[in-house]
């Protein structure tokens, strides 16, 4: 998708995204009687910025189209100039056709000698960290308080003085770990997530702490996932050590040993093939699929062409647009795995009295998104245009390079937790309503879809893509800016969430199943 770049006061009030569309998107609020700048249509009602205006008659029962795709069905006759939103558009089930192509384009890789690099921390297993944290992983909620006490000793009590190459100590705590069946899907997701964080390259060292009597035994996680005790992977239980105070003392001494061993460790030049980028969006608006998401898609394409990996997720938020991914699958088995996961979601939501084709959130609606189909079409744009190499279940280790997909919920903290467990060492988060999240140990680059929100939340947003909307910048130009920011942050430049020390509370493993 390419928006024509125009300058000055002649910029049309609305954007037509595809010649097949029967709606356009308001760049700004359009007053009653004001020209939209598209097809000579005049607004018959106030069209809030980011919302849709009809540019042709849409009969009751006819599809409303945006991006050249169906986003809903007219629930009544809609006249040109009408505001197109919840009052006149109804949701429909996804009925897209899936084409499993045997002619997936070959990636136009950048020649090896010309590929970009970044400065990162090389780990013994060959992975590369963009940050240098010590992680404390709690196996059960019962060890959460102790884990936070240890982290606070270093982060707030001066325990990191003299260790300038360490970014911090992160306590990864959660509300699970006991009263759960070990043969259940929920248990598998939990231990897969914990083991994945223990292996994430942004951690230089890991300390796993349990209470001792919980269902989720650390030794079982180690055995299943091959996590061997070493200088930089240590384990303990509170009951074994004799209580909270003794555990904090012993744990703090162990972390000091790790810090001393890491003293002097420096960043070295590394290829972009060592980057695994999590792609996320949240608090979307009518501009998300027009500006920030496609710009991020262009940046993710650039990363893949330089040998890196981009990871799209949030399965419920690709519903209705999944055909745009299956047609890019490198083989039918990859496409089928994505469809199998969507089928699982249909069954999962039905079991819980919900439905997969739910409407967007209140903030999404206020921003101009009417149906989940419309949101999904914009969300998929983050994934760019590269072939889809693999589909992973939640928190599985990502072992393919290029563009891949991970099955996660649409809830951002849970989705990002799965991506980081899979090995992502960078994260870019687009938003049209604003976000204040951080996701330690991975730096979070937050990208605004519109200039008004970027300026209003200037202390939280890292990159602005609003100039795409007002016609001053192309998607490609914005994507290149995001790509350069990605490399700079991967090399140590701090994001705003890092400057303000956000990201201590967004570790949220996906919780499934009965709690007994």
C-alpha positions as CSV (number, residue, x, y, z in Angstrom):
1,X,0.0,0.0,0.0
2,X,1.4,3.4,-1.0
3,X,-0.2,6.7,-0.2
4,X,0.5,9.5,-2.7
5,X,2.7,12.0,-1.0
6,X,1.3,15.5,-1.4
7,X,2.4,18.8,0.1
8,X,0.8,22.0,1.5
9,X,-2.8,22.8,2.1
10,X,-4.0,20.8,-0.9
11,X,-3.9,17.5,0.9
12,X,-7.4,15.8,0.6
13,X,-9.3,15.5,3.8
14,X,-9.7,11.7,3.3
15,X,-7.5,8.9,2.0
16,X,-8.6,6.4,-0.6
17,X,-6.5,3.3,0.1
18,X,-7.5,1.1,-2.8
19,X,-9.4,1.7,-6.0
20,X,-11.7,-1.1,-5.1
21,X,-12.8,0.5,-1.8
22,X,-16.2,2.1,-1.2
23,X,-15.0,3.9,1.9
24,X,-12.1,6.4,2.5
25,X,-10.4,7.3,5.8
26,X,-10.5,10.8,7.3
27,X,-7.0,12.3,7.7
28,X,-8.6,14.8,10.1
29,X,-12.0,15.6,11.3
30,X,-14.3,16.4,8.3
31,X,-17.1,18.9,9.0
32,X,-20.7,18.5,7.7
33,X,-20.7,19.8,4.1
34,X,-17.0,19.7,3.7
35,X,-15.4,18.2,0.7
36,X,-13.6,14.9,1.4
37,X,-11.2,15.3,-1.6
38,X,-12.2,11.8,-2.9
39,X,-14.6,11.3,-5.9
40,X,-16.1,14.8,-5.2
41,X,-17.9,13.4,-2.1
42,X,-19.1,15.9,0.5
43,X,-19.5,14.8,4.2
44,X,-23.1,14.3,5.2
45,X,-22.1,14.0,8.9
46,X,-19.1,14.8,11.0
47,X,-16.4,12.3,10.2
48,X,-14.0,12.0,13.1
49,X,-10.3,11.7,12.2
50,X,-9.4,8.1,11.5
51,X,-13.0,7.2,10.8
52,X,-14.5,6.1,7.4
53,X,-16.6,8.1,4.9
54,X,-18.7,6.4,2.2
55,X,-17.5,7.4,-1.3
56,X,-20.2,5.3,-3.1
57,X,-23.6,4.0,-2.3
58,X,-23.5,0.8,-0.2
59,X,-26.7,-1.1,-0.2
60,X,-28.0,-3.0,2.8
61,X,-26.3,-6.4,2.8
62,X,-23.4,-5.2,0.5
63,X,-19.8,-5.5,1.7
64,X,-18.0,-2.4,2.9
65,X,-14.4,-2.5,1.5
66,X,-11.2,-1.1,2.7
67,X,-7.6,-2.1,1.6
68,X,-9.5,-3.8,-1.3
69,X,-10.9,-6.3,1.3
70,X,-14.2,-6.8,3.0
71,X,-14.4,-5.3,6.5
72,X,-18.1,-5.9,7.2
73,X,-21.6,-5.8,5.8
74,X,-23.9,-2.8,5.6
75,X,-26.7,-3.2,8.0
76,X,-28.7,-0.5,6.2
77,X,-28.4,1.5,3.1
78,X,-25.4,3.9,3.2
79,X,-25.3,7.0,1.1
80,X,-22.1,8.7,-0.2
81,X,-20.8,11.1,2.4
82,X,-22.2,9.1,5.3
83,X,-20.1,8.2,8.4
84,X,-19.4,4.5,8.1
85,X,-19.1,2.8,11.5
86,X,-20.9,0.8,14.2
87,X,-24.3,2.3,13.4
88,X,-24.4,0.9,9.8
89,X,-21.8,-1.9,9.6
90,X,-22.3,-5.4,10.9
91,X,-19.7,-8.1,11.4
92,X,-19.6,-11.3,9.4
93,X,-17.7,-14.6,9.8
94,X,-14.4,-14.8,7.9
95,X,-15.0,-16.6,4.6
96,X,-11.8,-15.9,2.8
97,X,-10.3,-18.3,0.3
98,X,-6.9,-19.7,0.9
99,X,-4.4,-20.2,-1.9
100,X,-1.4,-22.4,-1.0
101,X,1.0,-21.1,-3.7
102,X,3.9,-23.2,-5.0
103,X,5.5,-20.0,-6.4
104,X,6.5,-18.1,-3.3
105,X,8.9,-15.3,-4.3
106,X,12.5,-15.8,-3.5
107,X,13.8,-13.3,-0.9
108,X,16.0,-10.6,-2.5
109,X,18.7,-10.8,0.1
110,X,21.2,-7.9,0.5
111,X,24.6,-9.2,-0.5
112,X,26.6,-10.5,2.5
113,X,29.3,-7.8,2.1
114,X,26.7,-5.1,2.2
115,X,24.6,-6.3,5.1
116,X,24.2,-4.1,8.2
117,X,25.5,-5.0,11.6
118,X,24.8,-4.1,15.2
119,X,26.7,-4.1,18.5
120,X,25.6,-6.9,20.8
121,X,26.6,-9.4,23.5
122,X,27.7,-12.7,22.1
123,X,26.6,-15.7,24.2
124,X,28.3,-19.1,24.6
125,X,25.5,-20.8,22.6
126,X,26.0,-18.4,19.6
127,X,22.9,-16.2,20.3
128,X,23.5,-12.5,20.7
129,X,21.9,-10.2,23.3
130,X,20.8,-6.6,22.7
131,X,20.8,-6.1,26.5
132,X,22.8,-7.5,29.4
133,X,20.4,-8.4,32.2
134,X,20.4,-10.9,35.1
135,X,17.0,-12.7,35.3
136,X,15.3,-14.1,38.4
137,X,12.7,-16.6,37.3
138,X,10.0,-17.6,39.9
139,X,8.7,-21.1,39.3
140,X,5.6,-20.4,41.4
141,X,3.7,-17.4,42.8
142,X,4.9,-18.4,46.3
143,X,8.5,-17.3,45.4
144,X,7.4,-14.0,43.8
145,X,8.0,-11.8,46.8
146,X,11.5,-13.1,47.4
147,X,12.3,-12.7,43.7
148,X,11.3,-9.0,43.8
149,X,13.2,-8.4,47.0
150,X,16.4,-9.7,45.4
151,X,15.9,-7.6,42.3
152,X,15.2,-4.5,44.4
153,X,18.4,-5.0,46.3
154,X,20.4,-4.6,43.1
155,X,18.2,-2.2,41.1
156,X,17.3,0.2,44.0
157,X,19.7,-0.6,46.7
158,X,23.0,0.1,44.9
159,X,23.9,-3.5,44.3
160,X,24.8,-2.7,40.7
161,X,27.2,0.1,41.5
162,X,30.4,-0.6,39.6
163,X,28.8,-2.9,37.0
164,X,28.1,-0.5,34.3
165,X,27.7,-3.1,31.6
166,X,24.7,-4.7,33.3
167,X,21.3,-3.3,32.4
168,X,19.6,-4.5,35.6
169,X,18.2,-7.4,37.5
170,X,14.7,-8.5,36.4
171,X,12.3,-10.5,38.6
172,X,10.0,-12.6,36.3
173,X,7.1,-13.5,38.5
174,X,3.6,-14.7,37.8
175,X,0.4,-16.1,39.4
176,X,0.8,-19.7,38.4
177,X,2.9,-22.8,39.3
178,X,0.6,-24.8,41.6
179,X,-2.9,-26.3,41.6
180,X,-2.4,-27.2,37.9
181,X,-2.2,-30.6,36.2
182,X,1.2,-31.5,34.9
183,X,-0.4,-33.2,31.8
184,X,-2.3,-30.2,30.7
185,X,-1.9,-27.7,27.9
186,X,-1.6,-24.8,30.4
187,X,1.2,-26.5,32.3
188,X,3.1,-27.1,29.1
189,X,2.7,-23.4,28.1
190,X,4.0,-22.3,31.5
191,X,7.1,-24.4,31.6
192,X,7.9,-23.7,27.9
193,X,7.7,-20.0,28.7
194,X,9.9,-20.2,31.7
195,X,12.5,-22.3,29.9
196,X,12.4,-20.0,27.0
197,X,13.1,-16.9,29.1
198,X,16.0,-18.8,30.8
199,X,17.5,-19.1,27.3
200,X,16.8,-15.6,26.0
201,X,20.1,-14.0,24.9
202,X,19.2,-10.7,26.6
203,X,20.0,-12.5,29.9
204,X,23.6,-12.9,30.8
205,X,22.7,-15.0,33.8
206,X,19.6,-16.7,35.3
207,X,18.6,-17.6,38.8
208,X,15.5,-19.8,39.1
209,X,13.7,-19.7,42.5
210,X,10.9,-22.0,43.8
211,X,9.2,-22.5,47.1
212,X,10.0,-26.2,47.1
213,X,6.7,-28.0,47.3
214,X,4.9,-26.6,44.3
215,X,3.6,-28.6,41.3
216,X,5.9,-26.8,38.9
217,X,9.3,-28.2,40.1
218,X,12.4,-26.5,38.7
219,X,14.2,-29.9,38.3
220,X,11.4,-31.1,35.9
221,X,11.8,-28.0,33.7
222,X,15.5,-28.5,33.6
223,X,15.2,-32.1,32.7
224,X,12.7,-31.6,30.0
225,X,14.4,-28.6,28.3
226,X,18.0,-29.5,29.0
227,X,18.7,-26.5,31.3
228,X,22.0,-27.6,33.0
229,X,23.2,-25.9,36.1
230,X,26.2,-23.7,35.4
231,X,28.0,-20.5,36.5
232,X,25.3,-18.5,34.8
233,X,22.3,-20.7,35.5
234,X,21.6,-21.4,39.1
235,X,18.6,-22.8,41.0
236,X,17.3,-22.8,44.6
237,X,14.2,-23.2,46.7
238,X,13.1,-21.2,49.7
239,X,12.2,-24.2,51.8
240,X,15.6,-25.8,51.2
241,X,17.5,-22.7,52.3
242,X,15.4,-22.1,55.4
243,X,13.1,-19.1,54.6
244,X,12.9,-15.8,52.9
245,X,15.8,-13.9,54.5
246,X,18.3,-16.7,54.0
247,X,17.2,-17.1,50.4
248,X,17.6,-13.4,49.7
249,X,21.1,-13.5,51.2
250,X,22.2,-16.6,49.3
251,X,20.7,-15.5,46.0
252,X,22.3,-12.0,46.3
253,X,25.7,-13.6,46.8
254,X,25.2,-15.8,43.8
255,X,24.2,-12.8,41.6
256,X,27.3,-10.9,42.8
257,X,29.4,-13.9,41.6
258,X,27.7,-13.6,38.2
259,X,28.3,-9.9,38.0
260,X,32.0,-10.2,38.9
261,X,32.4,-12.9,36.2
262,X,30.6,-10.6,33.6
263,X,32.6,-7.5,34.6
264,X,34.3,-6.1,31.5
265,X,32.1,-7.9,29.0
266,X,31.6,-5.6,26.0
267,X,29.5,-5.4,23.0
268,X,31.0,-6.7,19.7
269,X,30.0,-6.2,16.1
270,X,27.3,-8.8,15.1
271,X,25.3,-9.6,11.9
272,X,21.6,-8.7,11.8
273,X,20.9,-12.4,11.4
274,X,21.3,-12.5,15.2
275,X,18.2,-10.2,15.6
276,X,14.8,-11.7,16.2
277,X,12.2,-8.9,16.2
278,X,8.8,-9.2,17.8
279,X,6.1,-7.3,15.9
280,X,3.3,-6.0,18.0
281,X,0.4,-3.5,17.9
282,X,-2.0,-2.3,20.6
283,X,-4.5,0.5,21.2
284,X,-5.0,0.7,17.4
285,X,-6.9,3.3,15.5
286,X,-8.1,4.0,11.9
287,X,-4.5,5.0,10.9
288,X,-2.8,1.8,12.2
289,X,-3.2,0.0,9.0
290,X,-2.3,3.1,6.9
291,X,0.8,4.4,8.6
292,X,2.7,2.7,11.4
293,X,1.8,-1.0,10.6
294,X,2.8,-0.9,7.0
295,X,5.9,1.2,7.8
296,X,6.8,-1.5,10.4
297,X,6.1,-4.1,7.7
298,X,8.6,-2.4,5.4
299,X,11.2,-2.3,8.2
300,X,10.6,-6.0,8.9
301,X,11.1,-6.7,5.2
302,X,14.5,-4.9,5.4
303,X,15.5,-6.9,8.4
304,X,14.7,-10.2,6.7
305,X,16.6,-9.1,3.6
306,X,19.6,-8.5,5.8
307,X,19.3,-12.0,7.2
308,X,17.3,-11.3,10.4
309,X,14.0,-12.7,11.7
310,X,10.6,-11.0,12.2
311,X,7.9,-12.6,14.3
312,X,4.2,-11.7,13.9
313,X,1.7,-13.0,16.5
314,X,-1.7,-12.4,18.0
315,X,-3.8,-15.1,16.1
316,X,-7.2,-13.6,17.0
317,X,-6.1,-10.3,15.4
318,X,-5.3,-11.9,12.0
319,X,-8.8,-13.5,11.8
320,X,-10.3,-12.5,8.5
321,X,-6.9,-11.7,7.0
322,X,-5.2,-15.0,7.5
323,X,-5.3,-15.6,3.7
324,X,-2.8,-12.8,3.3
325,X,-0.4,-15.0,5.3
326,X,-1.2,-18.5,4.0
327,X,-0.6,-17.3,0.4
328,X,2.9,-16.4,1.5
329,X,3.7,-19.8,3.1
330,X,6.8,-21.4,1.8
331,X,5.0,-24.8,1.7
332,X,1.5,-26.1,2.2
333,X,2.3,-27.6,5.6
334,X,3.2,-24.1,7.0
335,X,-0.1,-22.7,5.7
336,X,-2.0,-25.6,7.1
337,X,-0.4,-25.2,10.6
338,X,-1.7,-21.6,10.7
339,X,-5.2,-22.7,9.7
340,X,-5.0,-25.5,12.3
341,X,-4.2,-22.9,15.0
342,X,-7.2,-20.7,13.9
343,X,-9.4,-23.8,14.0
344,X,-8.1,-24.4,17.6
345,X,-9.0,-20.8,18.5
346,X,-12.5,-21.3,17.1
347,X,-13.0,-24.3,19.4
348,X,-11.3,-22.6,22.4
349,X,-13.5,-19.5,22.2
350,X,-16.6,-21.7,21.8
351,X,-15.8,-23.7,24.9
352,X,-15.6,-20.4,26.9
353,X,-18.8,-18.9,25.5
354,X,-17.0,-16.4,23.3
355,X,-16.4,-16.0,19.6
356,X,-13.4,-15.4,17.5
357,X,-15.1,-12.7,15.4
358,X,-15.5,-10.3,18.3
359,X,-15.5,-6.6,17.7
360,X,-12.4,-4.5,18.6
361,X,-12.0,-2.9,22.0
362,X,-13.5,0.4,23.1
363,X,-10.4,2.3,22.2
364,X,-10.2,0.7,18.8
365,X,-13.8,1.7,18.1
366,X,-13.2,5.2,19.3
367,X,-10.2,5.4,16.9
368,X,-12.3,4.4,13.9
369,X,-12.0,0.6,13.7
370,X,-15.5,-1.0,13.3
371,X,-14.9,-4.8,13.0
372,X,-12.2,-7.3,13.9
373,X,-11.8,-7.9,10.1
374,X,-10.9,-4.3,9.6
375,X,-8.4,-4.4,12.6
376,X,-7.0,-7.7,11.3
377,X,-6.2,-6.3,7.8
378,X,-4.3,-3.5,9.4
379,X,-2.5,-5.7,11.9
380,X,-1.2,-8.1,9.2
381,X,0.5,-5.2,7.6
382,X,3.2,-5.3,10.3
383,X,4.3,-8.6,8.8
384,X,5.5,-7.0,5.5
385,X,5.6,-9.0,2.3
386,X,8.3,-11.7,2.8
387,X,7.6,-15.4,2.5
388,X,6.2,-17.1,5.7
389,X,8.9,-19.6,6.7
390,X,7.3,-21.2,9.7
391,X,4.4,-21.2,12.2
392,X,5.1,-21.7,15.9
393,X,2.9,-22.6,18.8
394,X,3.0,-20.4,21.9
395,X,6.5,-19.9,23.4
396,X,8.2,-22.4,21.1
397,X,11.9,-21.7,20.3
398,X,12.1,-19.9,17.0
399,X,14.7,-21.8,15.0
400,X,13.9,-20.5,11.4
401,X,15.2,-17.2,10.0
402,X,13.1,-14.8,7.9
403,X,9.4,-13.9,8.5
404,X,7.6,-16.3,10.8
405,X,4.3,-16.4,12.8
406,X,3.7,-17.4,16.5
407,X,0.3,-18.4,17.8
408,X,-0.6,-16.2,20.7
409,X,-3.6,-14.4,22.2
410,X,-4.3,-10.8,21.1
411,X,-3.7,-9.6,24.7
412,X,-0.4,-7.8,24.3
413,X,1.5,-8.8,27.5
414,X,0.7,-12.5,26.9
415,X,1.6,-12.3,23.2
416,X,4.9,-10.5,23.9
417,X,5.8,-13.0,26.7
418,X,5.4,-15.8,24.2
419,X,7.6,-14.1,21.6
420,X,10.4,-13.4,24.1
421,X,10.2,-17.0,25.3
422,X,10.7,-17.9,21.7
423,X,14.0,-16.0,21.6
424,X,13.1,-12.5,20.4
425,X,15.7,-10.0,21.5
426,X,14.0,-6.8,20.1
427,X,10.4,-5.5,20.0
428,X,8.6,-2.9,18.0
429,X,5.1,-1.9,19.2
430,X,2.8,0.2,17.1
431,X,-0.1,2.1,18.6
432,X,-2.7,4.7,17.6
433,X,-4.1,5.4,21.1
434,X,-0.8,5.3,23.0
435,X,1.1,2.8,25.0
436,X,3.2,2.9,28.2
437,X,4.5,-0.7,28.1
438,X,8.0,-2.0,28.4
439,X,8.9,-5.7,28.3
440,X,12.2,-6.4,30.1
441,X,14.6,-7.9,29.1
442,X,13.7,-6.8,25.6
443,X,13.8,-3.1,24.6
444,X,10.5,-1.8,23.3
445,X,10.4,0.7,20.5
446,X,6.9,2.3,20.5
447,X,5.7,3.7,17.2
448,X,2.8,6.2,16.9
449,X,0.3,6.1,14.0
450,X,-0.6,9.8,14.1
451,X,1.2,13.0,15.0
452,X,-1.4,14.3,17.5
453,X,-1.0,11.3,19.8
454,X,2.8,11.3,19.3
455,X,3.0,14.9,20.5
456,X,0.5,14.4,23.3
457,X,2.4,11.3,24.6
458,X,5.9,12.5,23.7
459,X,7.4,11.0,26.8
460,X,6.3,7.5,25.9
461,X,6.4,7.3,22.1
462,X,9.8,6.7,20.3
463,X,8.9,7.1,16.6
464,X,6.2,9.0,14.8
465,X,4.6,7.8,11.5
466,X,2.0,10.5,11.4
467,X,3.6,12.2,8.5
468,X,2.4,9.3,6.3
469,X,-1.1,10.4,7.1
470,X,-0.6,14.0,6.3
471,X,1.2,13.2,3.1
472,X,4.7,14.4,4.1
473,X,6.4,11.0,4.1
474,X,6.0,7.7,2.3
475,X,5.6,4.3,4.0
476,X,9.0,3.3,2.7
477,X,10.7,6.4,4.1
478,X,9.1,5.8,7.5
479,X,10.0,2.1,7.4
480,X,13.6,3.0,6.8
481,X,13.6,5.3,9.8
482,X,12.2,2.5,11.9
483,X,14.8,0.1,10.6
484,X,17.6,2.6,11.6
485,X,16.1,3.0,15.0
486,X,16.0,-0.8,15.4
487,X,19.7,-1.0,14.7
488,X,20.6,1.9,17.0
489,X,18.5,0.4,19.9
490,X,19.8,-3.1,19.3
491,X,23.3,-1.5,19.7
492,X,22.5,0.0,23.1
493,X,20.5,3.3,22.5
494,X,17.9,3.4,25.2
495,X,14.2,3.6,24.4
496,X,11.9,5.9,26.4
497,X,10.5,2.9,28.3
498,X,14.0,2.0,29.3
499,X,14.9,5.6,30.3
500,X,11.9,5.6,32.7
501,X,12.5,2.0,33.8
502,X,9.2,0.6,32.6
503,X,8.9,-3.1,31.8
504,X,9.0,-4.9,35.2
505,X,5.4,-6.0,35.3
506,X,4.6,-7.2,31.7
507,X,5.8,-10.8,32.1
508,X,2.4,-12.6,31.7
509,X,2.5,-16.3,30.6
510,X,-0.6,-17.6,28.9
511,X,-2.8,-19.2,31.6
512,X,-5.0,-22.1,30.3
513,X,-7.1,-24.7,32.0
514,X,-8.6,-25.4,35.4
515,X,-7.0,-24.2,38.7
516,X,-7.7,-26.9,41.3
